Amino acid sequence: MKKKDFDVIIVGAGPAGIAAAYKLSSAGVKVIVIERGAFPGAKNVMGGIFYRKAMEDLIPDFEKTAPLERHIIEQKMWLLSEDSALGGGLRSEKFNKEPYNCYSVFRAKFDKWFAQKAIEAGALIINETVVKEPIVEDGKVVGVKTDRPDGDLYADVVIAADGINSLLTKALGLRESITPEKVALTVKEVIGLPEKVVNDRFGVMNKHEGVTIELTGPFFEGMTTMGFIYTNKTSVSIGLGAIVEDLVEHKANINDMLEKLKAHPAVKPLIHGGETKEYMAHMIPEGGYFAIPKLYMSGFMVCGDAAMLVNAVHREGSNLAIESGKLAADTYLEAKKSGDFSAKKLSTYQKKMKNSFVMKDLKMYRHLPKMMEDKRQLLTKYPQFAIDAAYDIYNINGIPKIDKIKAIKKRVAKLGYIRMAKDAFDMWRKIR
Ligand SMILES: Cc1cc2nc3c(=O)[nH]c(=O)nc-3n(C[C@H](O)[C@H](O)[C@H](O)COP(=O)(O)OP(=O)(O)OC[C@H]3O[C@@H](n4cnc5c(N)ncnc54)[C@H](O)[C@@H]3O)c2cc1C
């Protein structure tokens, strides 16, 4: 290997890469982060709800200076049909007290701030530079080739935090190209509204309190789709993501789906009169636990979306990215003591991840992507049944409740008692 330029090269300045960079530089490690965007966050998209815990462990007082929008005091879920929304959720004053559970954020601002923290800790961040491939010698990753003239860089360890399309993990044979059933195409629009309008429409008292609404149900025509509406200080983020395979099969266009969602009778009043400020599209890895590659090899570790670490059920990704970045940094710091960066030594990263909430959560939901593919009734017939039943109960039309219950029971029978019981049992058995 040529003389090393840095102790660690990190590819990608998203939450995973910056978390690793911050932790390593804080420990005196010589780190370079290579980012293809004009600045960290320039190309990054998120719904975006940001969870406190993973960040607090890294920068305990981050809330004092981080660009946060609203802390979330209410989280709702709506089942949508063409003309109805059946909802539930939790609003709690516990979420309205410090330390807050989560915040709405804009990634372009947040990532830039986070990167500045890493720079202050000693990391070097080079923007507008694309890593083209890893440099491998005798089976060990020793550096990366970039698109800059004389842009080869050498280090003890390369950390890939280069997001869903991770060129490095593919080049090293750790991952295949992502297939259409394992990825969601997502679009998001930021709609500007006066602060008071956001407060009034979402039922909060001031610009610091926020609400989230997740959306699913037969409105999305049987596609594995999740929509979202999140409040910012003076805007609302609205978007949705659908599995690419479903979009192809249904010949559906995600932009049209967003327009249709914005026109839904329960959604339209929330964004009415607003002005579109931003429109973004991005991919989310949704293959789950079985899509996660081996996380290390000699001189190499992989974090965040590059390692497919997204928990779609709970809308978590940025916190999984940060946690994995921190654990990769810890692994490097341990390996540095012996100067041994072999695959055997770095395998402790995989063990750390296995014991973390990241892998435990993803393992718990490991059968979910397949189950959603096989049991479309979970997204269509069952929620439609629930919406219709709620309508019957709420609709006071002179029909005695006992007759309504009988009619609902008949509809359950039509759906199939045994099939419903089997689906419920399957879900219970597979999500534990
Ligand atoms: C629409 C949408 C909504 C989401 N909502 C949420 C949410 O509400 N909450 C949540 O926690 N998560 C959410 N997620 C998921 C979350 O955004 C990701 O899990 C998280 O950003 C992963 O962080 P990362 O650092 O691994 O990757 P990224 O944030 O994707 O960062 C990767 C970085 O690497 C850079 N890069 C890539 N290739 C190269 C290269 N070859 N050379 C140099 N640089 C490179 C990119 O420019 C980028 O800056 C959402 C995702 C989307 C798309």
The ligand as an SDF file (V2000), in Angstrom:
LIG
                    3D

 53 58  0  0  0  0  0  0  0  0999 V2000
  -38.8250   10.2650    1.3970 C   0  0  0  0  0  0  0  0  0  0  0  0
  -38.0630    9.6770    2.5560 C   0  0  0  0  0  0  0  0  0  0  0  0
  -38.5750    9.8030    3.8380 C   0  0  0  0  0  0  0  0  0  0  0  0
  -37.8520    9.3350    4.9260 C   0  0  0  0  0  0  0  0  0  0  0  0
  -38.3410    9.5860    6.1710 N   0  0  0  0  0  0  0  0  0  0  0  0
  -37.5780    9.2790    7.2340 C   0  0  0  0  0  0  0  0  0  0  0  0
  -37.9740    9.7310    8.5320 C   0  0  0  0  0  0  0  0  0  0  0  0
  -38.9860   10.4330    8.6890 O   0  0  0  0  0  0  0  0  0  0  0  0
  -37.1830    9.3870    9.5860 N   0  0  0  0  0  0  0  0  0  0  0  0
  -36.0380    8.6710    9.4300 C   0  0  0  0  0  0  0  0  0  0  0  0
  -35.3400    8.4200   10.4340 O   0  0  0  0  0  0  0  0  0  0  0  0
  -35.6520    8.2180    8.2230 N   0  0  0  0  0  0  0  0  0  0  0  0
  -36.3750    8.5200    7.1210 C   0  0  0  0  0  0  0  0  0  0  0  0
  -35.9490    8.1510    5.8720 N   0  0  0  0  0  0  0  0  0  0  0  0
  -34.7380    7.3180    5.7500 C   0  0  0  0  0  0  0  0  0  0  0  0
  -33.4650    8.1250    5.9570 C   0  0  0  0  0  0  0  0  0  0  0  0
  -33.5120    9.2730    5.1400 O   0  0  0  0  0  0  0  0  0  0  0  0
  -32.2330    7.2820    5.5960 C   0  0  0  0  0  0  0  0  0  0  0  0
  -32.3150    6.0370    6.2220 O   0  0  0  0  0  0  0  0  0  0  0  0
  -30.9540    7.9860    6.0220 C   0  0  0  0  0  0  0  0  0  0  0  0
  -30.8000    9.1810    5.3070 O   0  0  0  0  0  0  0  0  0  0  0  0
  -29.7220    7.0990    5.7570 C   0  0  0  0  0  0  0  0  0  0  0  0
  -28.5690    7.8400    6.0340 O   0  0  0  0  0  0  0  0  0  0  0  0
  -27.1910    7.4440    5.3180 P   0  0  0  0  0  0  0  0  0  0  0  0
  -26.1680    8.3710    5.8780 O   0  0  0  0  0  0  0  0  0  0  0  0
  -26.9680    5.9940    5.4020 O   0  0  0  0  0  0  0  0  0  0  0  0
  -27.4320    7.7240    3.7540 O   0  0  0  0  0  0  0  0  0  0  0  0
  -27.7760    9.0760    2.9940 P   0  0  0  0  0  0  0  0  0  0  0  0
  -28.4740   10.0300    3.8760 O   0  0  0  0  0  0  0  0  0  0  0  0
  -28.4120    8.6580    1.7320 O   0  0  0  0  0  0  0  0  0  0  0  0
  -26.3340    9.6980    2.6780 O   0  0  0  0  0  0  0  0  0  0  0  0
  -25.4610    9.1220    1.7360 C   0  0  0  0  0  0  0  0  0  0  0  0
  -24.4980   10.1950    1.2870 C   0  0  0  0  0  0  0  0  0  0  0  0
  -23.4960    9.6200    0.4510 O   0  0  0  0  0  0  0  0  0  0  0  0
  -23.2680   10.4720   -0.6600 C   0  0  0  0  0  0  0  0  0  0  0  0
  -22.7320    9.6180   -1.7330 N   0  0  0  0  0  0  0  0  0  0  0  0
  -23.3430    8.5740   -2.3460 C   0  0  0  0  0  0  0  0  0  0  0  0
  -22.5190    7.9730   -3.2300 N   0  0  0  0  0  0  0  0  0  0  0  0
  -21.3530    8.6690   -3.1810 C   0  0  0  0  0  0  0  0  0  0  0  0
  -20.1140    8.5340   -3.8820 C   0  0  0  0  0  0  0  0  0  0  0  0
  -19.9080    7.5690   -4.7670 N   0  0  0  0  0  0  0  0  0  0  0  0
  -19.1200    9.4220   -3.6080 N   0  0  0  0  0  0  0  0  0  0  0  0
  -19.3170   10.4140   -2.6890 C   0  0  0  0  0  0  0  0  0  0  0  0
  -20.4730   10.5800   -1.9990 N   0  0  0  0  0  0  0  0  0  0  0  0
  -21.4720    9.7180   -2.2320 C   0  0  0  0  0  0  0  0  0  0  0  0
  -24.6460   11.0800   -0.9530 C   0  0  0  0  0  0  0  0  0  0  0  0
  -24.5590   12.2880   -1.6670 O   0  0  0  0  0  0  0  0  0  0  0  0
  -25.1810   11.2810    0.4670 C   0  0  0  0  0  0  0  0  0  0  0  0
  -24.8360   12.5390    1.0050 O   0  0  0  0  0  0  0  0  0  0  0  0
  -36.6290    8.6160    4.7510 C   0  0  0  0  0  0  0  0  0  0  0  0
  -36.1350    8.4540    3.4540 C   0  0  0  0  0  0  0  0  0  0  0  0
  -36.8130    9.0000    2.3680 C   0  0  0  0  0  0  0  0  0  0  0  0
  -36.2180    8.8470    1.0010 C   0  0  0  0  0  0  0  0  0  0  0  0
  1  2  1  0
  2  3  1  0
  2 52  2  0
  3  4  2  0
  4  5  1  0
  4 50  1  0
  5  6  2  0
  6  7  1  0
  6 13  1  0
  7  8  2  0
  7  9  1  0
  9 10  1  0
 10 11  2  0
 10 12  1  0
 12 13  2  0
 13 14  1  0
 14 15  1  0
 14 50  1  0
 15 16  1  0
 16 17  1  0
 16 18  1  0
 18 19  1  0
 18 20  1  0
 20 21  1  0
 20 22  1  0
 22 23  1  0
 23 24  1  0
 24 25  2  0
 24 26  1  0
 24 27  1  0
 27 28  1  0
 28 29  2  0
 28 30  1  0
 28 31  1  0
 31 32  1  0
 32 33  1  0
 33 34  1  0
 33 48  1  0
 34 35  1  0
 35 36  1  0
 35 46  1  0
 36 37  1  0
 36 45  1  0
 37 38  2  0
 38 39  1  0
 39 40  1  0
 39 45  2  0
 40 41  1  0
 40 42  2  0
 42 43  1  0
 43 44  2  0
 44 45  1  0
 46 47  1  0
 46 48  1  0
 48 49  1  0
 50 51  2  0
 51 52  1  0
 52 53  1  0
M  END
$$$$
